[in-house]
């Protein structure tokens, strides 16, 4: 359930993921719980995507920004009940209540979700795929006892309150609580015992405050994510009968607190937004011995990342030309606060490695300029230049995995911030029944933070560890999207995206592969929709070229091309009852999407296992509205 995102070859912290304008970070250093996980699909109203380094309102928008907007409560009273059942015993129940008048509106929601393991196109479950690919003596294999274990269970609770304090003042408050247990991750050497999330977000705005403000906004947000992952389902989780049996829990916690002030003004016919932005993130992790839960070693030494920023963005329209500019200055301090903890095993060697490097400071400017020229009433051209910044995170700088003279995972306290200098161009044309968009980009990455494995300075040369370094690289590509309204009922959607990533420098002298990891191959989509007053149907074809440009030096591999077909339909049975049903991957195709980049591996573990996507999946959703 923890699907991470890749946009134009950018991933992880290269992408800024927000929920209602608030930052949230997972606790897992291996992204079992990426930011996009910490929201229920039932809450989502829309998703805003801004490609490239063209945002200055938020911290760390290196390659793209995604802002998930949740549903607002509405005027009136209503209740919704929805139940989804699908293949592999997938169950999801969603309940929501809404009440509101002109002054106060409130929404409450709850969802329960669970599923067995899906099976791929060959009919193999998640555990079966993993067992097929690991040697019989590998301690990371699932125990036979758990071959048919459930894939996960998840409960979510949310609320949102809107108060119109006056004609020009509004207060928004929303909260979210989510808990997922026993989530299987067969690609890795551990599974998630617990993901426990609390998010709070508030926003106060006042419009037309005298002559110096069209809209003044104050925002506060908070999130607390607890993540436990362990080997309890694996052979390593058996009683310790020899040195290869390692029953362990890695317990992490990530807390972020943030505040922002924004003011929108008119200045010389220029729409300006001025802002102050700040946040503090604390991230810590410890390895525990099981079942006693006694500490073995601090993994993330209570690292605080403090960011303060000011920004300005403006829009100016001149006849057929629109000019957008943005500028942001960030001051970021990162401090490791717990490198003296007595539970750190082999503490002297670790302290020696991090000596005089427990505090880092980064001061950076981000900026962009976008010109959009309207060629005529139906078409326009744009060009954009931008620079975005990403500082290294706590694990990239200070992670600890060390025993008996050997590192199994190691931070790099000498990492520099990554700078993305990017050029984007595009063209779009609209008519009454057709729209076409074309875009291309070139991204020059200075000091790109890259994960790799090495055995440098280990006592045992056969023991490799994961670490990070800075390289120079570039990514380029383009995409196309088309929408055609065939007639009043039928429409056509089509799109394709392509990108390539190349290293300009290498992580070490013994690596020679120039391909960047985790750069997806050419992908395409085409869909035909039918939409009448009370009936909707869609047939969709998705496909990918062969994954042939991969980083072999860092454990990636070739993945076959694939094509899958999905169908779904919706029917309003009555005014208050709707039925949705569909089939994904109709022809039960076996295919894989996520590659086996060594940078995704866990501490001391093997490279990720290549896991296939779901085979044929049938589902039905019955919704009642009162």
Secondary structure per residue as TSV (DSSP state, phi and psi in degrees):
chain	resnum	aa	ss	phi	psi
A	1	X	-	360.0	-6.5
A	2	X	-	-98.4	75.8
A	3	X	-	-85.1	120.0
A	4	X	-	-84.8	165.5
A	5	X	-	-114.5	146.6
A	6	X	E	-130.3	125.9
A	7	X	E	-128.1	117.7
A	8	X	T	56.0	30.3
A	9	X	T	86.0	-4.3
A	10	X	E	-90.3	144.3
A	11	X	E	-152.1	175.7
A	12	X	G	50.2	-130.9
A	13	X	G	-73.1	-4.6
A	14	X	G	-69.1	-18.8
A	15	X	E	-110.8	133.7
A	16	X	E	-94.6	110.8
A	17	X	E	-106.7	123.9
A	18	X	E	-121.0	154.9
A	19	X	E	-124.2	112.1
A	20	X	T	52.8	42.3
A	21	X	T	77.6	6.1
A	22	X	E	-111.5	140.5
A	23	X	E	-80.2	143.3
A	24	X	-	-140.6	138.7
A	25	X	-	-122.0	140.4
A	26	X	-	-74.1	169.1
A	27	X	S	-94.2	-23.0
A	28	X	-	-77.5	127.6
A	29	X	T	-67.7	-14.9
A	30	X	T	-106.6	16.3
A	31	X	-	64.1	32.5
A	32	X	T	-63.1	-29.0
A	33	X	T	-124.5	67.3
A	34	X	-	-65.2	165.8
A	35	X	G	-53.2	-36.8
A	36	X	G	-66.3	-16.2
A	37	X	G	-74.3	-27.1
A	38	X	S	-85.8	49.6
A	39	X	S	-161.3	141.1
A	40	X	-	-87.9	136.2
A	41	X	G	-57.4	-26.0
A	42	X	G	-66.9	-21.4
A	43	X	G	-84.2	-20.1
A	44	X	E	-76.2	128.5
A	45	X	E	-93.4	-46.2
A	46	X	E	-161.2	164.6
A	47	X	E	-126.9	122.5
A	48	X	E	-98.1	128.7
A	49	X	E	-122.5	126.1
A	50	X	E	-120.5	106.7
A	51	X	E	-80.0	146.0
A	52	X	S	88.2	176.6
A	53	X	S	-87.9	51.3
A	54	X	-	-110.6	27.2
A	55	X	-	-121.3	135.5
A	56	X	-	-121.8	0.7
A	57	X	S	-80.7	-20.5
A	58	X	S	-128.9	150.4
A	59	X	T	-69.8	128.6
A	60	X	T	74.6	49.7
A	61	X	-	-98.6	73.6
A	62	X	S	-72.2	-53.7
A	63	X	S	-117.4	-19.4
A	64	X	E	-173.7	160.6
A	65	X	E	-128.5	134.1
A	66	X	E	-124.1	123.6
A	67	X	E	-120.0	112.7
A	68	X	E	-88.2	119.0
A	69	X	E	-99.1	124.5
A	70	X	E	-89.1	163.3
A	71	X	-	-68.0	139.1
A	72	X	-	-90.2	147.8
A	73	X	-	-67.0	155.0
A	74	X	-	-123.6	166.0
A	75	X	S	-69.3	140.7
A	76	X	E	103.3	179.5
A	77	X	E	-121.1	134.7
A	78	X	E	-157.0	161.2
A	79	X	E	-141.0	142.0
A	80	X	E	-127.9	136.2
A	81	X	E	-129.1	128.3
A	82	X	E	-136.1	137.0
A	83	X	E	-129.8	129.8
A	84	X	E	-118.3	132.0
A	85	X	E	-128.1	137.1
A	86	X	E	-143.0	177.2
A	87	X	T	-55.2	159.6
A	88	X	T	64.1	27.7
A	89	X	T	56.7	42.3
A	90	X	E	-76.6	129.2
A	91	X	E	-132.3	134.7
A	92	X	E	-145.8	126.5
A	93	X	E	-115.5	131.3
A	94	X	E	-128.0	127.5
A	95	X	E	-123.8	138.1
A	96	X	E	-146.7	145.8
A	97	X	E	-127.7	139.2
A	98	X	E	-135.3	136.0
A	99	X	E	-147.9	139.0
A	100	X	E	-170.9	153.3
A	101	X	-	-130.4	-163.4
A	102	X	S	-66.3	-23.3
A	103	X	S	-101.8	-45.3
A	104	X	E	-128.4	133.6
A	105	X	E	-133.0	140.2
A	106	X	E	-142.9	146.2
A	107	X	E	-134.7	137.2
A	108	X	E	-125.5	142.8
A	109	X	E	-145.9	153.5
A	110	X	E	-146.3	141.4
A	111	X	E	-139.2	145.0
A	112	X	E	-124.1	131.9
A	113	X	E	-142.6	135.2
A	114	X	E	-152.8	155.5
A	115	X	E	-157.2	148.3
A	116	X	-	-77.0	176.6
A	117	X	-	-66.2	134.8
A	118	X	-	-75.1	162.2
A	119	X	B	-114.6	142.9
A	120	X	-	-80.4	-173.7
A	121	X	T	-64.4	-17.0
A	122	X	T	-92.6	3.6
A	123	X	S	79.6	19.1
A	124	X	-	-103.1	134.5
A	125	X	B	-74.3	175.7
A	126	X	H	-59.4	-47.3
A	127	X	H	-65.1	-41.5
A	128	X	H	-63.2	-39.0
A	129	X	H	-61.5	-43.6
A	130	X	H	-66.4	-42.3
A	131	X	H	-64.3	-33.4
A	132	X	H	-66.2	-26.7
A	133	X	H	-104.3	-9.8
A	134	X	S	-108.3	144.3
A	135	X	-	-59.4	155.0
A	136	X	T	-63.8	-23.2
A	137	X	T	-100.3	11.4
A	138	X	-	-76.0	122.7
A	139	X	T	-67.6	-10.7
A	140	X	T	-85.5	-6.1
A	141	X	S	-65.6	148.4
A	142	X	B	-68.6	143.3
A	143	X	-	-67.6	147.3
A	144	X	G	-57.6	-31.2
A	145	X	G	-58.0	-28.9
A	146	X	G	-107.8	19.6
A	147	X	T	-58.4	-37.7
A	148	X	T	-109.8	24.0
A	149	X	-	-65.0	150.5
A	150	X	-	-60.1	147.5
A	151	X	-	-75.9	-35.3
A	152	X	E	-177.1	165.6
A	153	X	E	-138.7	142.8
A	154	X	E	-146.6	136.0
A	155	X	E	-125.8	136.0
A	156	X	E	-133.9	142.5
A	157	X	E	-136.9	134.8
A	158	X	E	-147.4	159.2
A	159	X	E	-151.0	153.3
A	160	X	E	-144.6	136.2
A	161	X	E	-124.7	129.7
A	162	X	E	-120.1	127.3
A	163	X	E	-126.7	121.0
A	164	X	E	-87.0	98.3
A	165	X	E	-69.2	-32.2
A	166	X	E	-161.3	-172.9
A	167	X	T	-62.8	-26.7
A	168	X	T	-120.7	13.4
A	169	X	E	-129.1	137.7
A	170	X	E	-139.7	142.2
A	171	X	E	-122.2	129.7
A	172	X	E	-120.6	132.2
A	173	X	E	-135.8	128.5
A	174	X	E	-140.0	149.5
A	175	X	E	-136.2	154.7
A	176	X	E	-147.4	133.0
A	177	X	E	-129.1	129.6
A	178	X	E	-139.8	139.8
A	179	X	E	-141.0	122.6
A	180	X	E	-120.6	139.3
A	181	X	E	-130.3	147.9
A	182	X	E	49.9	58.0
A	183	X	E	-92.1	122.8
A	184	X	-	-81.3	136.4
A	185	X	-	-131.6	76.9
A	186	X	T	-65.0	-19.4
A	187	X	T	-70.0	-22.3
A	188	X	S	-110.0	-177.6
A	189	X	S	-97.0	3.3
A	190	X	-	-140.2	163.6
A	191	X	E	-121.9	160.4
A	192	X	E	-88.4	113.1
A	193	X	E	-70.9	-36.1
A	194	X	E	-153.0	135.1
A	195	X	E	-129.0	114.1
A	196	X	E	-125.3	118.5
A	197	X	E	-125.8	136.6
A	198	X	E	-128.0	129.6
A	199	X	E	-131.2	136.8
A	200	X	E	-130.5	141.2
A	201	X	E	-148.5	133.5
A	202	X	E	-138.2	150.0
A	203	X	E	-148.4	125.9
A	204	X	E	-115.8	131.4
A	205	X	E	-134.9	145.9
A	206	X	E	-134.5	131.2
A	207	X	E	-102.3	151.2
A	208	X	-	53.3	53.4
A	209	X	-	-85.1	96.2
A	210	X	T	54.8	-143.2
A	211	X	T	-100.5	-5.7
A	212	X	S	-103.4	8.9
A	213	X	-	-156.1	121.5
A	214	X	S	-78.4	-36.3
A	215	X	E	-157.4	124.5
A	216	X	E	-113.3	128.9
A	217	X	E	-130.0	136.0
A	218	X	E	-117.5	130.3
A	219	X	E	-127.9	139.4
A	220	X	E	-131.6	141.1
A	221	X	E	-147.6	158.6
A	222	X	E	-153.2	137.8
A	223	X	E	-143.0	146.9
A	224	X	E	-136.3	114.6
A	225	X	E	-119.3	123.3
A	226	X	E	-108.9	132.1
A	227	X	E	-136.7	119.3
A	228	X	E	-113.8	130.4
A	229	X	E	-131.7	143.1
A	230	X	E	-147.6	175.2
A	231	X	-	-102.6	18.8
A	232	X	T	-63.9	-26.8
A	233	X	T	-88.6	-4.8
A	234	X	B	-99.9	167.8
A	235	X	G	-58.5	-31.2
A	236	X	G	-64.6	-17.4
A	237	X	G	-86.2	-0.5
A	238	X	S	-70.3	161.4
A	239	X	-	-52.2	143.2
A	240	X	-	-72.4	90.6
A	241	X	S	-95.9	-16.7
A	242	X	S	-155.4	178.5
A	243	X	T	-68.0	-15.4
A	244	X	T	-86.0	-9.4
A	245	X	-	-90.7	111.8
A	246	X	-	-130.4	94.4
A	247	X	-	-88.2	110.5
A	248	X	E	-135.0	152.0
A	249	X	E	-124.5	130.9
A	250	X	E	-101.3	118.2
A	251	X	E	-110.6	121.8
A	252	X	E	-127.3	158.6
A	253	X	E	-148.0	134.5
A	254	X	E	-129.5	121.7
A	255	X	E	-123.0	133.6
A	256	X	E	-130.9	138.0
A	257	X	E	-124.4	133.0
A	258	X	E	-142.6	157.2
A	259	X	E	-146.1	151.0
A	260	X	E	-150.5	143.0
A	261	X	E	-123.9	128.9
A	262	X	E	-128.7	143.1
A	263	X	E	-136.6	126.5
A	264	X	E	-104.2	128.0
A	265	X	E	-136.2	162.0
A	266	X	E	-101.0	128.8
A	267	X	E	-142.0	112.5
A	268	X	T	52.6	47.5
A	269	X	T	61.4	22.6
A	270	X	E	-113.8	125.9
A	271	X	E	-79.5	114.5
A	272	X	E	-116.0	140.7
A	273	X	E	-121.3	123.0
A	274	X	E	-112.6	142.3
A	275	X	E	-153.8	154.3
A	276	X	E	-117.8	136.8
A	277	X	E	-138.9	137.6
A	278	X	E	-154.4	150.2
A	279	X	E	-155.5	155.4
A	280	X	E	-130.4	122.5
A	281	X	E	-113.7	129.9
A	282	X	E	-113.0	128.6
A	283	X	E	-132.7	127.1
A	284	X	E	-142.8	154.7
A	285	X	E	-154.7	150.1
A	286	X	E	-143.4	145.9
A	287	X	E	-96.1	128.9
A	288	X	E	-114.7	143.7
A	289	X	E	-82.7	133.7
A	290	X	T	-110.5	151.9
A	291	X	T	-87.3	5.8
A	292	X	T	-73.1	-22.7
A	293	X	T	62.1	30.1
A	294	X	E	-84.8	140.6
A	295	X	E	-65.1	138.3
A	296	X	E	-104.6	-48.7
A	297	X	E	-161.3	138.7
A	298	X	E	-66.8	132.5
A	299	X	E	-100.4	-49.2
A	300	X	E	-118.2	112.4
A	301	X	E	-82.3	62.6
A	302	X	E	47.2	65.8
A	303	X	E	-91.6	128.9
A	304	X	E	-105.3	127.7
A	305	X	E	-113.6	112.9
A	306	X	E	-111.0	122.3
A	307	X	E	-121.0	133.6
A	308	X	E	-130.2	138.3
A	309	X	E	-151.7	157.0
A	310	X	E	-132.6	147.5
A	311	X	E	-145.9	159.3
A	312	X	E	-145.1	139.3
A	313	X	E	-141.1	148.4
A	314	X	E	-145.2	157.1
A	315	X	E	-131.2	133.0
A	316	X	E	-133.1	125.7
A	317	X	E	-105.2	126.6
A	318	X	E	-127.7	97.3
A	319	X	T	51.4	-112.5
A	320	X	T	-89.8	1.5
A	321	X	E	-111.6	129.7
A	322	X	E	-113.3	130.8
A	323	X	E	-117.6	125.5
A	324	X	E	-120.2	131.7
A	325	X	E	-131.9	152.1
A	326	X	E	-150.2	145.9
A	327	X	E	-145.3	137.7
A	328	X	E	-143.5	139.0
A	329	X	E	-117.9	127.6
A	330	X	E	-116.1	134.6
A	331	X	E	-116.7	118.4
A	332	X	E	-126.5	127.2
A	333	X	E	-117.9	132.9
A	334	X	E	-125.1	125.1
A	335	X	E	-130.2	129.3
A	336	X	E	-89.9	116.4
A	337	X	-	-104.0	-0.2
A	338	X	-	-135.3	35.3
A	339	X	T	-82.9	3.3
A	340	X	T	-108.0	8.9
A	341	X	-	-60.3	128.3
A	342	X	T	-66.7	-15.1
A	343	X	T	-82.2	-2.0
A	344	X	-	-74.7	110.9
A	345	X	T	-66.9	148.0
A	346	X	T	54.8	42.9
A	347	X	H	-63.1	-34.4
A	348	X	H	-62.5	-46.6
A	349	X	H	-64.6	-36.8
A	350	X	H	-70.0	-46.0
A	351	X	H	-63.1	-35.5
A	352	X	H	-64.7	-40.7
A	353	X	H	-64.6	-40.7
A	354	X	T	-93.8	8.2
A	355	X	T	-56.7	131.9
A	356	X	T	62.9	18.2
A	357	X	-	-132.3	25.4
A	358	X	S	-86.7	-2.0
A	359	X	E	-132.9	134.8
A	360	X	E	-130.9	145.3
A	361	X	E	-131.1	137.2
A	362	X	E	-132.4	128.8
A	363	X	E	-124.7	120.1
A	364	X	E	-144.6	151.3
A	365	X	E	-107.1	138.3
A	366	X	E	-116.9	144.7
A	367	X	E	-155.5	155.7
A	368	X	E	-155.8	157.0
A	369	X	E	-140.2	126.0
A	370	X	E	-125.7	125.7
A	371	X	E	-112.5	127.0
A	372	X	E	-124.3	120.1
A	373	X	E	-112.2	125.9
A	374	X	E	-85.6	109.4
A	375	X	-	-70.6	-40.2
A	376	X	S	-159.0	-166.6
A	377	X	S	-68.6	-15.1
A	378	X	S	-113.6	-14.1
A	379	X	E	-139.8	157.1
A	380	X	E	-152.8	160.7
A	381	X	E	-128.8	142.7
A	382	X	E	-135.2	154.7
A	383	X	E	-141.1	137.6
A	384	X	E	-135.8	142.4
A	385	X	E	-123.1	135.4
A	386	X	E	-155.1	155.0
A	387	X	E	-127.3	127.3
A	388	X	E	-119.6	158.3
A	389	X	E	-128.1	142.0
A	390	X	E	-135.4	125.6
A	391	X	-	-87.1	156.0
A	392	X	-	-65.0	151.5
A	393	X	-	-94.0	-178.1
A	394	X	H	-61.9	-42.3
A	395	X	H	-73.1	-35.0
A	396	X	H	-64.2	-30.9
A	397	X	H	-88.8	-41.7
A	398	X	H	-131.8	16.3
A	399	X	-	-64.3	144.9
A	400	X	E	-123.3	119.2
A	401	X	E	-143.6	99.4
A	402	X	E	-148.0	136.3
A	403	X	E	-158.8	129.7
A	404	X	T	52.3	45.2
A	405	X	T	84.0	2.5
A	406	X	E	-124.1	130.2
A	407	X	E	-82.4	139.1
A	408	X	E	-111.7	-15.3
A	409	X	E	-167.2	134.6
A	410	X	E	-143.8	131.8
A	411	X	-	-72.0	167.2
A	412	X	-	-126.7	99.3
A	413	X	T	-72.6	-0.9
A	414	X	T	-98.5	7.6
A	415	X	-	-63.2	140.5
A	416	X	-	-95.9	165.3
A	417	X	-	-73.3	150.7
A	418	X	E	-89.3	137.0
A	419	X	E	-116.3	128.2
A	420	X	E	-111.1	113.4
A	421	X	E	-108.0	116.4
A	422	X	E	-130.4	144.1
A	423	X	E	-115.9	127.9
A	424	X	E	-123.4	139.8
A	425	X	E	-133.5	154.8
A	426	X	E	-164.8	162.4
A	427	X	E	-140.8	140.1
A	428	X	E	-142.3	146.3
A	429	X	E	-139.2	139.0
A	430	X	E	-131.2	134.2
A	431	X	-	-125.3	-175.6
A	432	X	S	-63.1	-31.6
A	433	X	S	-125.9	7.9
A	434	X	E	-148.9	145.0
A	435	X	E	-139.3	142.6
A	436	X	E	-137.7	132.1
A	437	X	E	-128.9	133.4
A	438	X	E	-127.5	139.2
A	439	X	E	-149.7	154.9
A	440	X	E	-144.2	155.9
A	441	X	E	-148.3	155.5
A	442	X	E	-135.7	123.9
A	443	X	E	-117.4	120.5
A	444	X	E	-101.5	117.2
A	445	X	E	-106.2	116.5
A	446	X	E	-101.6	127.6
A	447	X	E	58.4	44.0
A	448	X	E	-63.3	130.4
A	449	X	E	-81.2	119.8
A	450	X	E	-131.0	133.0
A	451	X	E	-93.1	142.9
A	452	X	E	-157.5	170.4
A	453	X	E	-110.5	144.1
A	454	X	E	-151.7	165.0
A	455	X	-	-117.0	15.4
A	456	X	T	-54.9	129.5
A	457	X	T	67.2	11.8
A	458	X	-	-81.9	145.2
A	459	X	S	-64.0	-37.1
A	460	X	S	-104.8	112.1
A	461	X	T	-66.4	-10.6
A	462	X	T	-86.3	-6.6
A	463	X	-	-99.3	117.4
A	464	X	-	-104.6	152.7
A	465	X	E	-134.2	156.0
A	466	X	E	-88.1	134.9
A	467	X	E	-149.9	-174.8
A	468	X	E	-133.2	153.3
A	469	X	E	-147.9	173.5
A	470	X	E	-100.3	132.9
A	471	X	E	-131.0	165.9
A	472	X	E	-100.3	142.9
A	473	X	E	-157.7	174.4
A	474	X	E	-147.5	149.5
A	475	X	E	-129.4	137.5
A	476	X	E	-140.8	160.1
A	477	X	E	169.9	-167.1
A	478	X	E	-166.8	170.5
A	479	X	E	-150.1	161.9
A	480	X	E	-139.6	141.0
A	481	X	E	-139.4	143.1
A	482	X	E	-136.9	137.9
A	483	X	E	-132.0	130.1
A	484	X	E	-133.2	120.3
A	485	X	E	-86.9	100.7
A	486	X	-	-67.2	-48.3
A	487	X	S	-155.6	-162.6
A	488	X	S	-65.9	-23.3
A	489	X	S	-109.5	-32.8
A	490	X	E	-105.3	140.6
A	491	X	E	-141.4	157.6
A	492	X	E	-123.0	133.9
A	493	X	E	-122.1	140.5
A	494	X	E	-150.8	150.2
A	495	X	E	-166.2	157.8
A	496	X	E	-153.4	150.4
A	497	X	E	-142.1	142.1
A	498	X	E	-140.8	140.7
A	499	X	E	-151.8	151.7
A	500	X	E	-131.9	144.4
A	501	X	E	-127.2	133.6
A	502	X	E	-131.1	142.1
A	503	X	E	-84.0	135.7
A	504	X	S	-96.1	-23.4
A	505	X	S	-133.8	163.6
A	506	X	-	-109.9	159.2
A	507	X	S	-71.7	-27.0
A	508	X	S	-158.2	168.6
A	509	X	T	-68.5	-23.0
A	510	X	T	-96.2	13.7
A	511	X	-	-112.7	138.0
A	512	X	-	-130.4	-9.0
A	513	X	-	-74.3	122.1
A	514	X	-	-83.8	-10.8
A	515	X	B	-74.0	132.4
A	516	X	-	-73.4	148.5
A	517	X	S	-77.9	156.9
A	518	X	S	56.8	42.7
A	519	X	-	-107.8	104.7
A	520	X	-	-63.3	150.1
A	521	X	-	-76.1	-176.7
A	522	X	-	-55.9	130.4
A	523	X	E	-130.1	149.8
A	524	X	E	-142.8	161.8
A	525	X	E	-148.5	139.8
A	526	X	E	-141.6	138.3
A	527	X	E	-144.4	145.4
A	528	X	E	-117.9	128.7
A	529	X	E	-113.4	145.2
A	530	X	E	-123.8	127.5
A	531	X	E	-140.0	111.7
A	532	X	-	-111.8	-166.9
A	533	X	S	-61.3	-41.6
A	534	X	S	-130.1	15.2
A	535	X	E	-141.3	136.9
A	536	X	E	-135.8	141.0
A	537	X	E	-144.4	148.8
A	538	X	E	-143.0	137.5
A	539	X	E	-120.8	131.7
A	540	X	E	-132.8	136.5
A	541	X	E	-117.9	124.4
A	542	X	E	-117.3	142.5
A	543	X	E	-153.2	157.7
A	544	X	E	-139.3	141.6
A	545	X	-	-71.7	170.6
A	546	X	-	-63.0	138.4
A	547	X	B	-82.1	83.6
A	548	X	-	-109.8	-10.5
A	549	X	S	-105.9	93.1
A	550	X	-	-136.4	162.0
A	551	X	-	-89.9	89.9
A	552	X	G	-66.8	-31.5
A	553	X	G	-62.2	-24.2
A	554	X	G	-120.6	38.3
A	555	X	T	77.9	7.4
A	556	X	-	-75.3	165.4
A	557	X	-	-144.7	164.9
A	558	X	-	-70.6	138.9
A	559	X	B	-125.4	134.2
A	560	X	-	-63.2	153.5
A	561	X	-	-66.8	162.7
A	562	X	E	-156.0	156.7
A	563	X	E	-139.6	130.4
A	564	X	E	-129.1	153.5
A	565	X	E	-122.5	132.4
A	566	X	E	-122.3	148.3
A	567	X	E	-134.9	149.3
A	568	X	E	-154.3	157.5
A	569	X	E	-145.6	154.6
A	570	X	E	-138.2	138.9
A	571	X	E	-138.3	128.9
A	572	X	E	-81.9	104.5
A	573	X	-	-72.2	-39.7
A	574	X	S	-143.1	-176.1
A	575	X	S	-60.7	-29.4
A	576	X	S	-114.5	0.4
A	577	X	E	-126.8	129.2
A	578	X	E	-128.2	138.3
A	579	X	E	-115.2	127.1
A	580	X	E	-118.0	139.6
A	581	X	E	-149.6	157.3
A	582	X	E	-173.8	175.2
A	583	X	E	-136.7	122.2
A	584	X	E	-96.5	142.0
A	585	X	S	56.3	60.7
A	586	X	T	-52.1	-42.1
A	587	X	T	-92.6	15.7
A	588	X	-	56.0	45.9
A	589	X	-	-72.6	136.2
A	590	X	-	-89.2	122.4
A	591	X	-	-156.6	159.6
A	592	X	-	-129.1	151.3
A	593	X	-	-120.2	-49.3
A	594	X	S	-83.6	126.4
A	595	X	-	-83.3	-179.6
A	596	X	-	-107.2	37.5
A	597	X	-	-50.6	127.9
A	598	X	G	-60.8	-23.2
A	599	X	G	-67.5	-9.2
A	600	X	G	-94.6	-1.1
A	601	X	-	-75.5	157.5
A	602	X	-	-87.5	176.7
A	603	X	T	-61.5	127.7
A	604	X	T	63.3	11.2
A	605	X	-	-101.5	169.2
A	606	X	-	-72.7	173.6
A	607	X	-	-65.5	155.1
A	608	X	-	-57.4	147.8
A	609	X	-	-84.1	138.8
A	610	X	-	-74.0	114.5
A	611	X	-	-111.3	131.6
A	612	X	-	-75.8	159.0
A	613	X	-	-77.6	169.1
A	614	X	-	-62.1	147.2
A	615	X	-	-78.3	-149.8
A	616	X	S	-60.1	128.8
A	617	X	E	-129.8	118.1
A	618	X	E	-103.8	143.3
A	619	X	E	-149.1	156.1
A	620	X	E	-143.4	142.9
A	621	X	E	-133.8	119.7
A	622	X	E	-110.4	123.0
A	623	X	E	-119.8	135.8
A	624	X	E	-119.0	135.7
A	625	X	E	-127.8	130.7
A	626	X	-	-121.1	360.0
